[in-house]
Amino acid sequence: MWKSIPYLILSLFLFGAQPLLAEPIDVNTASAEELAQLKGVGPSKAQAIIAYRDQHGPFVAVGELTQVRGLGPKFLEQNAEAITVSQPVADAARP
């Protein structure tokens, strides 16, 4: 029995650490499928994020996501490590 403990610990670390090792999702370039991987985001909220991005241009800061209907401070708190915002290239998206 004691021989299997190191394997158990290793497997818990490897499988439990996967979310920690994942790259943050860039909300300015992510697809609906990628956005749906965030906590509290399903297909309809993912589409709402994309619709907001299409209408208003790239997100400038992570906090701007609270402007999307259904996303609030709790969403940002739950996904703080999983979200990133790339900077728009010379404001090309906003004429």
Backbone as JSON, one array per atom type, in Angstrom:
{
  "sequence": "MWKSIPYLILSLFLFGAQPLLAEPIDVNTASAEELAQLKGVGPSKAQAIIAYRDQHGPFVAVGELTQVRGLGPKFLEQNAEAITVSQPVADAARP",
  "N": [[0.81, -1.19, 0.0], [1.9, 1.29, 0.79], [3.67, 1.75, -1.24], [2.18, 2.71, -3.34], [1.43, 5.29, -2.73], [3.21, 7.49, -3.5], [2.65, 7.5, -6.28], [-0.04, 8.12, -6.29], [0.0, 10.7, -5.2], [1.5, 12.01, -7.17], [-0.21, 11.73, -9.4], [-2.43, 13.18, -8.51], [-1.3, 15.7, -8.34], [-0.57, 16.19, -11.04], [-3.04, 16.03, -12.47], [-4.64, 17.74, -11.0], [-3.31, 20.12, -11.26], [-3.62, 21.02, -13.82], [-5.5, 23.17, -14.56], [-4.03, 25.29, -13.49], [-1.81, 25.4, -15.07], [-2.71, 26.12, -17.53], [-2.94, 28.4, -20.28], [-3.81, 31.85, -20.0], [-6.96, 33.14, -21.19], [-7.35, 35.19, -23.91], [-9.52, 37.71, -24.16], [-9.92, 39.37, -26.31], [-9.33, 38.0, -28.58], [-10.35, 35.47, -28.41], [-12.34, 32.6, -29.26], [-15.85, 31.64, -29.26], [-15.99, 29.09, -28.18], [-13.63, 28.94, -26.71], [-14.04, 31.01, -24.84], [-16.18, 29.94, -23.46], [-14.98, 28.21, -21.73], [-14.39, 29.54, -19.45], [-15.17, 30.13, -16.0], [-18.56, 30.24, -15.18], [-19.39, 30.99, -17.68], [-21.29, 30.21, -20.39], [-22.47, 28.99, -23.6], [-24.24, 31.11, -24.45], [-23.44, 33.4, -22.98], [-20.83, 33.56, -23.85], [-21.25, 34.21, -26.53], [-22.4, 36.71, -26.1], [-20.24, 38.15, -25.1], [-18.6, 38.19, -27.37], [-20.29, 39.58, -29.12], [-20.41, 42.08, -27.84], [-17.72, 42.79, -28.06], [-17.49, 42.92, -30.86], [-19.19, 45.05, -31.39], [-18.21, 47.23, -29.85], [-15.49, 47.26, -30.17], [-12.09, 46.14, -29.41], [-11.51, 44.93, -26.07], [-10.3, 47.05, -23.55], [-9.46, 46.8, -20.95], [-9.57, 44.24, -18.42], [-11.64, 44.66, -16.6], [-13.61, 45.86, -18.11], [-15.23, 43.88, -19.03], [-17.38, 43.68, -17.34], [-19.29, 45.25, -18.43], [-20.66, 43.7, -20.16], [-23.73, 42.15, -20.42], [-24.82, 40.2, -17.73], [-22.35, 39.58, -16.71], [-20.38, 40.21, -13.94], [-18.7, 41.67, -11.05], [-18.2, 39.34, -9.51], [-17.81, 37.38, -11.45], [-15.41, 38.33, -12.57], [-13.73, 38.02, -10.36], [-13.76, 35.22, -10.0], [-12.46, 34.4, -12.29], [-10.03, 35.65, -12.47], [-7.32, 34.86, -12.85], [-7.51, 33.56, -15.23], [-8.07, 35.15, -17.38], [-7.02, 37.4, -19.89], [-6.15, 40.49, -21.54], [-5.35, 41.49, -24.65], [-3.54, 44.19, -26.02], [-4.98, 46.52, -28.25], [-3.81, 47.03, -31.61], [-2.43, 49.98, -32.2], [-4.92, 51.26, -31.99], [-6.39, 50.38, -34.19], [-8.82, 49.11, -34.53], [-10.72, 50.9, -33.8], [-11.98, 53.46, -35.49]],
  "CA": [[0.0, 0.0, 0.0], [2.74, 2.49, 0.89], [4.33, 1.95, -2.52], [1.3, 3.41, -4.28], [1.2, 6.67, -2.29], [3.86, 8.47, -4.38], [1.94, 7.56, -7.55], [-1.28, 8.83, -6.03], [0.34, 12.12, -5.04], [1.9, 12.5, -8.48], [-1.38, 11.85, -10.27], [-3.24, 14.3, -8.02], [-0.63, 16.93, -8.74], [-0.64, 16.37, -12.48], [-4.4, 16.29, -12.92], [-5.16, 18.89, -10.27], [-2.57, 21.32, -11.63], [-3.88, 21.4, -15.2], [-6.01, 24.53, -14.71], [-3.0, 26.25, -13.14], [-0.83, 25.44, -16.14], [-3.35, 26.58, -18.76], [-2.7, 29.78, -20.66], [-4.99, 32.71, -19.86], [-7.74, 33.34, -22.4], [-7.38, 36.59, -24.35], [-10.91, 37.98, -24.54], [-9.96, 40.11, -27.57], [-9.11, 37.1, -29.72], [-10.9, 34.14, -28.12], [-13.57, 32.14, -29.9], [-16.92, 31.33, -28.31], [-15.63, 27.84, -27.51], [-12.6, 29.25, -25.72], [-14.66, 31.81, -23.79], [-17.07, 29.07, -22.69], [-14.17, 27.49, -20.75], [-14.31, 30.35, -18.24], [-16.19, 29.83, -14.98], [-19.77, 31.06, -15.28], [-19.67, 31.36, -19.07], [-21.81, 29.17, -21.27], [-22.52, 29.44, -24.99], [-24.92, 32.4, -24.66], [-22.6, 34.49, -22.46], [-19.68, 33.65, -24.76], [-21.72, 34.98, -27.69], [-22.61, 38.09, -25.65], [-18.9, 38.76, -25.03], [-18.17, 38.42, -28.75], [-21.15, 40.64, -29.67], [-19.94, 43.33, -27.25], [-16.41, 43.06, -28.66], [-17.72, 43.33, -32.24], [-19.88, 46.34, -31.41], [-17.45, 48.28, -29.18], [-14.06, 47.13, -30.42], [-11.38, 45.32, -28.44], [-11.54, 45.31, -24.66], [-9.11, 47.8, -23.14], [-9.07, 46.25, -19.64], [-10.39, 43.1, -17.99], [-12.82, 45.18, -15.92], [-14.62, 46.24, -19.1], [-16.14, 42.74, -19.21], [-18.6, 43.88, -16.54], [-20.26, 45.94, -19.28], [-21.42, 42.66, -20.86], [-24.87, 41.72, -19.61], [-24.66, 38.91, -17.06], [-21.01, 39.44, -16.14], [-20.16, 41.21, -12.91], [-17.47, 41.55, -10.26], [-17.99, 37.95, -9.09], [-17.23, 36.71, -12.61], [-14.0, 38.74, -12.65], [-13.02, 37.41, -9.23], [-13.63, 33.78, -10.25], [-11.65, 34.15, -13.47], [-8.93, 36.63, -12.48], [-6.08, 34.28, -13.39], [-7.79, 32.88, -16.49], [-8.4, 36.13, -18.41], [-6.06, 38.45, -20.24], [-6.62, 41.39, -22.58], [-4.26, 41.99, -25.48], [-3.73, 45.6, -26.37], [-5.25, 46.73, -29.67], [-2.68, 47.57, -32.35], [-2.58, 51.39, -32.58], [-6.34, 51.6, -32.08], [-6.84, 50.1, -35.55], [-10.2, 48.65, -34.54], [-11.61, 52.03, -33.54], [-11.62, 54.51, -36.45]],
  "C": [[0.86, 1.26, 0.0], [3.47, 2.77, -0.43], [3.49, 2.79, -3.48], [1.07, 4.88, -3.92], [1.93, 7.69, -3.17], [3.15, 8.61, -5.73], [0.62, 8.32, -7.41], [-1.03, 10.33, -5.92], [0.72, 12.73, -6.39], [0.7, 12.68, -9.39], [-2.29, 12.99, -9.82], [-2.62, 15.63, -8.43], [-0.8, 17.19, -10.23], [-2.04, 16.72, -12.96], [-5.0, 17.5, -12.22], [-4.5, 20.19, -10.7], [-2.88, 21.78, -13.05], [-4.48, 22.79, -15.34], [-4.96, 25.6, -14.38], [-1.99, 26.43, -14.26], [-1.41, 25.98, -17.44], [-3.03, 28.05, -19.01], [-3.96, 30.61, -20.42], [-5.67, 32.92, -21.21], [-7.77, 34.84, -22.71], [-8.77, 36.89, -24.88], [-11.02, 38.8, -25.83], [-9.8, 39.21, -28.78], [-9.79, 35.75, -29.56], [-12.18, 33.87, -28.91], [-14.62, 31.89, -28.83], [-16.6, 30.07, -27.52], [-14.59, 28.08, -26.43], [-13.19, 30.04, -24.55], [-15.55, 30.96, -22.89], [-16.3, 28.23, -21.67], [-14.05, 28.26, -19.44], [-15.43, 29.98, -17.29], [-17.36, 30.79, -15.14], [-20.13, 31.49, -16.68], [-20.11, 30.12, -19.84], [-21.84, 29.72, -22.69], [-23.17, 30.82, -25.18], [-24.1, 33.57, -24.12], [-21.35, 34.66, -23.33], [-20.06, 34.46, -25.99], [-21.94, 36.44, -27.32], [-21.27, 38.83, -25.56], [-18.42, 39.11, -26.44], [-18.98, 39.55, -29.38], [-20.72, 42.0, -29.13], [-18.61, 43.75, -27.9], [-16.57, 43.55, -30.1], [-18.32, 44.73, -32.33], [-19.0, 47.49, -30.89], [-15.95, 48.25, -29.46], [-13.4, 46.32, -29.32], [-11.52, 45.85, -27.01], [-10.22, 46.0, -24.32], [-8.56, 47.25, -21.83], [-10.03, 45.12, -19.28], [-11.69, 43.58, -17.35], [-13.94, 45.6, -16.86], [-15.61, 45.1, -19.36], [-17.42, 42.89, -18.4], [-19.66, 44.66, -17.3], [-21.11, 44.95, -20.08], [-22.51, 42.17, -19.93], [-24.63, 40.33, -19.04], [-23.29, 38.68, -16.45], [-20.78, 40.58, -15.14], [-18.86, 40.99, -12.17], [-17.17, 40.11, -9.82], [-17.35, 37.14, -10.22], [-15.74, 37.04, -12.72], [-13.17, 38.09, -11.56], [-12.76, 35.92, -9.49], [-12.65, 33.48, -11.37], [-10.42, 35.05, -13.57], [-7.66, 36.09, -13.13], [-6.27, 33.7, -14.79], [-8.03, 33.84, -17.65], [-7.23, 37.08, -18.63], [-6.67, 39.28, -21.36], [-5.41, 41.86, -23.36], [-4.57, 43.43, -25.85], [-3.98, 45.73, -27.87], [-4.04, 47.37, -30.35], [-3.02, 48.98, -32.83], [-4.02, 51.8, -32.81], [-6.91, 51.37, -33.48], [-8.31, 49.71, -35.6], [-11.19, 49.78, -34.32], [-11.22, 53.21, -34.43], [-11.68, 55.9, -35.88]]
}
